[in-house]
Each structure stands twice: as C-alpha cells, then as structure tokens.
Amino acid sequence: MAFETNKFSVAKKIKLPTSDFAVECNVSLGCEIGKILSVGVKANEEANEVLNGIVNYSGSVDLKIIYMTSEGEINSSCHACAFSSKFESNDIVSGADAFIVLKVVDSSVESISGDTIRLVVNLNQSGVLSYEKEIDTISSNNDDVCTKIEEIEVVRLVGWKKDSFEVESSVSVKENIKKLLTTESQVILKNVESGTGFVSLQGEVLSRVVYLTNEDKFESFYMTESFKEEIEVEGAEKENDVEAYLSIKEENVSSEIENDDNGQKLTVKVPVKAYIKVYKREIVSVISDLYSTKEEINVTTESFENSVVCPIAVAEDKIEGSLTLDENSPRVDKVLFASGNGVTLTNVYFQDGTVIVEGIAKANVVYLNDDENSINSVQAEIPFSFNEKFECDYQCELMASAIITDVDVIVKKGRDLYYDAKVKVSINCYYDRLSAVISEANEGELLPERDYAMEVLFARSGQNAWDIAKMAHVPVEQVAIQNPDTVFPLEEDSSIVLYYQG
C-alpha cells in the first residue's frame, strides 16, 4: 500500500520579543550653545538580516533640534544617529521576513559642552516575523483505502514589496519667513486595497511647520496632504488580504521657500516608506480521516497555525491634559510654539468588541518669561486612553501606529499649561487559526479473515455511516446499502447489520 506525500504552504506570523535599550547621540551644532529649546525624536529601522535564532538590524535616531546660541540667536539642526540592535529567540527561522517597530520611550539632554550636546534616547523594540510554512499531507489511489476528504481554507503569502513614494504639499505664507526652524512630518494609513498587480494605499501626511518671521515672531501651522498611491506588487489580485505599514525618515524631508504674488510659497516634500504584504485565501482538499478494508493503518496527524490578516482599522480621539511647571522653572507669560510633537502608544489591546488604546502624547513647549525676558522650554507628557468599536470574532494580535495633530497649548495660570490635541491611530491586526491534517500513514498488520457471513454492530446515537464503516473496516457504501431504512447520523442507539460473502 503506497501513500503519496503532498505539500501546501501557509502564512505564519510570530511576534518578536519586546525589549528596551538606549542610544547615545553626540551632536555637534557648529556654534556655542546657550540653551536647547526643543528636540524632536523619531527612530527608524534601516535594514535587517534574519538568521536562525536571531534578527540583526541597523537603524537611526532622527533628531530635529531647536536651540539658542550663546549670543541669543535661534537656530535649528537635523541629525541622524546610527545604531544597531538585535532580537534573539528560538522561534526565529532563517528566510523569514522581519517587520520591526521602534518606539521612543523618552529622551534627555545629558550634557552641553561648547557646540556639542549629548543626548540619550531610550527605545522600545518589537515586531513580527512572517514566513511561509510547508505542511505535509497525503493522498492515496488504493481501492482498499477509504478516505474522508475535507476542504479547508488556508492563507498564503503571494506578494510583498518594500517601496517609497513622495507626498508634496504647498501653502502660501503671508508673513515673510526669515528662518524655517523645523518641519516635523507624520504619516497615517487609512485604507489599503489589493488590485491586479498592484496595491492601493490611502492616507495623509501631516507636517508641523515652525518658523521665524522678519519681525522675529514665532509662527507655526499644520500642512495636511491626502494621498492615494498605487504600488506595483507582483502576485497581487483583487480582493486579496493586505497589510501595509508606512513610515517617514525625517532626515529626508525637504522644504523649499519661493516668493510669489501672495508673499511666499512653502513646499514640503515628504518621502514615505511603504512595507506591503499581500495574502490569498485558498481552498485545499485534504484527507481528514482514513482506514483500510485489508489492514491496519497507523496515521500521524499534524496541527498547524495559519495567520489570517484582518482589514485595517482607524480610530481617532481627543487628548486633553494639564501640566504644572516645577518651582524652579520661570513662569509662563506667553506660549511661543510647541514642537517635538509625538505620541508613544504604550498599550493597544482587544477586549469585549472594542480596541483599547493607551499612550502618552509629548510636546516641547517653548514659552516667554517677561520678568527675565527669557525664552524657556518644558516637555509636556500627557497620558491618554480611549476605546473604539472593533469587529473581530477572534482574539487578534494588534499592531498600531499613531500621529498627533491640532496641538494647542495655552497658559491657564503662570505655572499651569493646558494641552489640547487629536490623536489618529491606524491598527493592523491578525489572528492565528488552528487546523490539523493527516501528514503520514504507514501500513500495519493485516486484518484477520472473517469466518462469518453476518455481523451485528451496536452503534451509538450520533454516529454516521463513516464511523460505523471505519469500525467494521468495510466500505461506507456497504453500510448504507445493507441498512436502507437507517437514517444517519443515528438519532438513538441502534443495531447495524453487515453481510459478508462466504
């Protein structure tokens, strides 16, 4: 008796272990530093290598620094600090693809010496590993082998792409821009769809601009640009499942100022990196049960998990909070601007039909003190929590990214600040579906020859013709033909009669 081994593949995801680490950045600003007013911090993964048991990767911490020189001039600078890190786990398999998520936990200026500052940035690393797993199954054309065929749905990875595109936005500025201090850009994905040979991404890029006018007045505003981008992905088909993640490397954002009839025109060009995976749902026919009418068969059943990607979800809420300065800080007479705006999601989880989102909104608030005629800054950290309805029949693994918009900080009292903003969250999710197949079958002992012409089997309620035929090692058709008045599955315990040729 021969069984043929077949294979099919399924998509599988594994969460990478979460851990924290610190990156030290030594930055030379090229002039004598008087005071650091704001530091915007973001972290990006640049490249990775997946080996058995380990993921090595390199990345950079992007810094956008606004500072005052020793002579009282306001300047800004953008820098990138390279670093490397790794994940270690016995579940990591070579050939898999790693998507790495880096969160800025906090950052601090440790020292200032001449034109150099030393910053320590604490990062949290997490991520997910994706790979194709081969599953063994069997088939048989032997007339003595009875098989039960089952159709199961599996999900396969059929295409993936790492690509980039540019989103450009322009705005007319009435006041002449004397000095552009910072442009902090964020991106959020709102919808993703698969077409024939491409994936369509929809979202928006948000840029916060802070500048000095010719009158040395601080001004700031938001630029929002919606986009719909089609990216070629080989293997993509209509209505495939898609997951996508977008990111911005601040160092590559460019700004250009041109004079026009209305004053000045500011153009911001933001390169967006896209990480895309396309999945296809397929029906696979497998043997879920078998037996032989001639001999015993020893079978091996293999359980496997298949990761299923859910549609993207977008949530939005308002953030409000207050901040009180410590007694050693100068009082606030006027808020000049808020920069270094960002958000760290501390916890995103699924519970009772809703997604719970918890995080901390961050901003560097630069303000004026009239008594000392000084410009100062304080870092605001505002915790928030909200929930959003989320339709999912399974316990999902969630991966979320967020942006902060419409940030407004006002003075309530001399040492009290009120923070008001909106947070938008894009949520990717997946769940693991457990299945099992017969992966191997081997011949056993021959069944003893029957020395009787008839047999009465006592069958239990709920059993069907297959169960009885397997127990008796006869074809299913024999059970049905020789018991024509019996309805399966049995509604009560019954006697089944089988006749054998002499």
N, C-alpha and C positions, 0 to 999 in steps of 0.2 A: 504494500500500500504506500503510495507516494503523495506527499503534500508539497505543494509549491509555495515558496515564500514570496510574498509581495510586500511592497513598502509604499507608504504615503507620508507626506510631511505636514507638520502643523506648526503654527507660530507660537512661540513661548516667550514670556517675559519674566524676568527675575529682578527684584529690587536690589540695588546695590546698597551695601551697609552705609549708614549715615555716621558722619564724624565731623569734628571741628578742628581747625588748625589756624595758625596765624601767619601772615605775610608781612614782612618788614620792608617798608619803602623808604629809601633815602633819595630825596628830590632836591636838585639844585635849581633855584628860581632865577639865578643870574643877577640878583641885586640884593642889597641889605634888607632883610625882612624886619618890619616893625610889628606886624600883627597878622595872624591868619583869621580871616573872616568866615570863610566857608570852604568846605571840602565835600565835593560830590564823589561818591564811591560806587563803582559797579565792578563786577567780576565776570569774566568770560572764559570759557574753555576753548582752546585753540585747536588742539589735535590730541588723539588718544590712540593707544595700542592695547588690544585685548589679547592676553595670553592665558594659558591655563592657570587659574588661581589668582590672577592679578590683572588689574587695569592700570596702566601708566598713562598719565596725561599731563599736558602743559597748558598753561593759561596765563591770563594777565589781569591785573587790577588796574582799572582805568580811573584816574584822578582828575577832577576839574576843580582847581584851586583858585579862590579869590582872596587876595591878600592886600595889605597896606605896606608900602615900603617904609623905611626909617625916615623918609622925608615927607610922608603923608600922602603919597600918590597911590591910587587904587589901580591894581593890575590883576591879571588873571593868567593862568597857565594850565595846559593839559598834558598829562604824563601817563605812561603805562609802565607798570612794574611786572616783570615776568616772574612766574613761579612754576613749580611742578609739584604734583602730588600723585596719590595712587589709592586704589581700592584693593583689598585682599579678601578673598572668600573662596571656599572650596566649590561653590556653585558656579564660579566664573569659568566659562569654556572658551577656548581659542576659536576664533572665527565668528564670534558673536559681534554685535554692534552695540556700542555703549552711547547712551544719551546722558550727559552729566549736567546736573543742576547745581549752581553755586549761589548761595545766599550770603549777603553781607550782614553779619550779626551785629557788629559795631566797629567803629574806627576811632582812633585817638591820635592827636599830635603829641608825640612823646618829648620832643625837644626841637628847639630852633637855635641854629648856630650860624650867624652871618647870613649867607644866602641859601643855606641848606636846612630842610626840615626832615625830621624822621617821624614817619607815621607807622603805626601798627594796625593792620586790618585783620579782624577775626572773621573767618569764613566758615560756612557750613557746606559740606559736600554731600550730595545724594545723587540718585539717578536710577536708571533702569537699563537692563541688559536685554536685548532682543536677539533671538536666533531661531533657526528652523530646526525642528527636532524630527528625526525619522522614526516612524512607528512601523513595526513588523506585524504583518497579518498573513493569513494563509488562504489557500484555495485548494479544491480537490475535484477531479473529474471521475473519481472511482464510483462505480454504481453501487458498491456496498456501503458507501458512506452517505449518511443522511445529514444535511446541513440546514441550519436556520439562518437565513440572510437578513441582516438588519441594515437599514440606511441611517447613517449618522452624519450630522453636519460638522465640518471641520473648517478652520480658518487658516489660510496660508498667506505668507508674506509674498507678494507678487511684484513689488517695486519699491524702490526707495531713492531719495535724492537729497543731497546737500547742495544748496544753491544760494544765490543772493540777488537782490534787486534793489533799486534805488527809488526812494519816495522823495519828491521835491515839492516844497511849498514856498509860497512867496506872499509878502504882505507889504503894504505901503506904510511908512512911518513918517508922521508929520514933523516930529522933532528930529533935528539932525542928530545922528548917532556919533558921538565923539569917540566912544570906546565900547566895543562889544565885550562884555565881561564873561558871559557864559551862555551856551546853548545846551540844555540838557534834554535829550530825546528819549522817548519811550515808545514802545510798540505793543499793541494788543491785537490778538487774533479773535475775530468774531464769528467767522464761519469758514468751513473748508468743505469742498465737494470734489468728487472724482469724475473726470470725463474720459473720453477715449484718447489715451496717450498723454493726458495732462491732469494736473490738479489745480483747482481754482482756490485762491486764498483771498479772503476779505477781512479787512480790519482797519485800523487807523494808527497813524503816527502822531504823537503829541510832543511838541518841543516847547520848553520853557525858556524864554529869552530874557536876559538881564543886561542892561546897558546904561551907560552914562551919556547924558545929553551935553551939548556945548556949554550949558549953564551948570555943569557938574551936578545935575539932578539924576537920581536913580529912577529908572523906569523898568517895568517888566510886563510881559504879556505871554499868552499861550498861542501857539500856532497848531491847528489841528488839520490833518490831511487824511481823508479816507482813501483807501486803495482797493483795487481788485486786480490781482496778479495771477496770470496763468503760467504755470511752470511745467515744462515737459517732464513726464515721468514714464519711462518705458514699462509696459506691463499694466498700466492703469486702465480701467474700464469704468463705464458709467455705473453709478450706484455701488462702487466698492466702498469699504470702510477705510477711512483715512484718519491718521493722526498727524498733527503738524505743530511745530514749536518755532517761534520767532524770537530773534534777539538782535540787539544793536551793540556794536562796538563804538563807544563814544569817541575814541581817538580818531575814527574815520569820518565822523560827522563834519561837514564843511559848511561855512557861512560866507555869503558874499553880499556886499553893500554897493548899490548903484544909485546914482542920482536920477530922479525922474521928475515929471511935471508936478507931482504932488509932494515932493520933498525927497525922500529916499525910499528905495525898494530893497527889502531884505529877503534874500533867498537862502533857504536852508536845504541842503541835500543830505539825506539820511540813508546810508546803505543798511539794508535789513538782511540778516542771515536767516535762511529757512532750512529746517530739518523735517523731512517728509517721509512717511511710511504709508504704503498702500496695501490693504489686505483684501482677500477674496474669500467669500464663503462658498464652500463646495459640498456636494453630497457624495459620500463614499460608501460603497456597499462592502460590508464585512461579514464574516461568519461569527455570529454571536453564540452559537451552540452547535455541537455535532456529536454523532455517535456512529458506530458501525454495526451492521447486522451480522458480521462474521467474527469480529474480535474486539477486545477491549482497546480503547484509545486513551492515552494519557495526554492531557492538554495543559498548556501553560497560558494563563491569562495575564495580560499586561495592562495596568492602569496608566493613564497619561492625562496631563493637563494641557488644555489648549486656551491661549489667551484671546479674549474677544474684546475688540475696541468699540467703545460707545461714542455716539455723536458728541461734539464739543458743546460745552455749556458756558454761558456768560452771565455773570452776576454783577450787580452794581449797588453801592450803598453810600451813605453819607457818613463822614467821620467828623466828630466834634470833640474838643477837649481843651483843657486849660493847663497852663504852665506857670509856675511861680518861680521867679529868679531867687537865687540864694542871696543872703545879706551882703556878701562881699562884691556882688556884681552891681555895676552902675544901674540906676533906674532907667526905665524905658520912657522916653518922651515922644519918640516917633519911630515907627517901623519903616525902614527903608526898602527892604525886599526880603524875600525868603528864597533860598536856593539850596542845592544839595537835596532836593525833594526826592524822596524814595519811600519804598514800603518793603517790609520783610514779613512774609507770611510765616507765622510760627506754627500754625496747625490748620489743616483742612481735612475734614472727615465727613463721612456719610452717616446719617442717623435718622431713622423714622421718616423716610421720604424727603429729607432735606439735607443740604450740604451746609455744614457749619464752617465758617471762615473766621479765623482769628489771626491777628497780626499787629504790627507796630508801624505807624506812619512816622516818617522822620523828615525834619527840615532844619536848616541852619537859618535862624532868624537874625538878620543884621539890622541894628537899630541905632538911633542917635540919642545921646545924652546931652541935654542942654547945659547943665552945670559945668561939666568938664569939656563941653564942645568936642566930644569924642564919639567915634564910631566903634561899636562893640557888636558882639555876636553871642548867641546862645543856641545850643542844639535842643530842639524840641523833639520829644518822643511820645507819641500819642497812641496808646493801645486801643484796639477796636475789636468788635466781634459782631457778626450778623449771620443770618441764615437765609437760604434761598431754596425754594422747592426744586426737587430734583427727581426725575422719574427714572428709576432703575430697580429692576427686580432682583438684583444680586448685590452682594457686598463688594463694592468696587474699590480698586486702588486708584487714588486720585493724585494727579499732578497738576499744579496750578501756578499761574504767573499773574502778576498784578501791576497796575500802574496807578499813579496818583495824579489827579487833575483838579483844577479850580482851587488851588491852595490859596487861602487868605488868612493872614494873621493880623489881629488888631490888638491894641492896648486896652485892657479893661481898667486896670489901675496901674500905678507906677511900676509895680513888680509882677503884675499878672497879665499874661497874654492869653488870648483866645484863638484857638486853631480851628479852621473850618476847611474841609476838602471833600472830594469824592474819590472813591476807590472803585476801579473796574477790575474784575477778576475773570480770567479765561481758564476753564477747567477741562483738562483731558482726563479720561478715565478708561479703565479696562477691568475685566474680571476673568478669573480662570474657571473654565468649565471642565469637569472631570468626566472622562469616558473610559471604557475598557474594551479590549479586543482579545481574541484568541491569537496569540503570537507564535505558538508552536504546538505541534501534535505529533505524537510518536505511537507506533504500534505496540500493543500489549499482547496478552495471552489470547489464544483462540477461545472462542466461546464453546462450551460443551454442546455436542449434538443433542437435539431434542429427541426423546424416545416416547413422546406422547403426541396425540393428534389434536388435542384441545387444551386450552388453558383458561382459567378464570382468574382475572386480576381484580383486586379490590382497590378502587380508585377513590380519592378523596374529593370533596367539594372544592371547586376552583381549578382543578386540573383540566388541561386541554388535551387534545389528541396527541400533540408533540410530546408532552410529559409522559403519557402512557406508552407511546411507541418507543421512546428512549428507554424506559424502564424495561420493556419487553424485548428490546433490540429487534424491532420489526419496522418496516416502512410505515410512515404516517397514514398512507392511503389504506393500508390493511386494516387499521383500527377503525377508520371511518366506514369502509365498505362493509366490514363484518359486524358493525354495530349501527345500522342505518337509523334506528329510532332514537339514538342517543344524541343529545344536544351538548355541544362543547362551547365554553367551559362548563364543567358539571355544576349544577345548582345544588346537588346533595351527594353524599357518599353513594357510590354505585358499583355494580359488578360489571366488568367488561369481559366479553368472551372473545378469545382468539382461536382460530382454527389453523392447523398446520398440515401440510401434505405428508402422507406417510411414505 
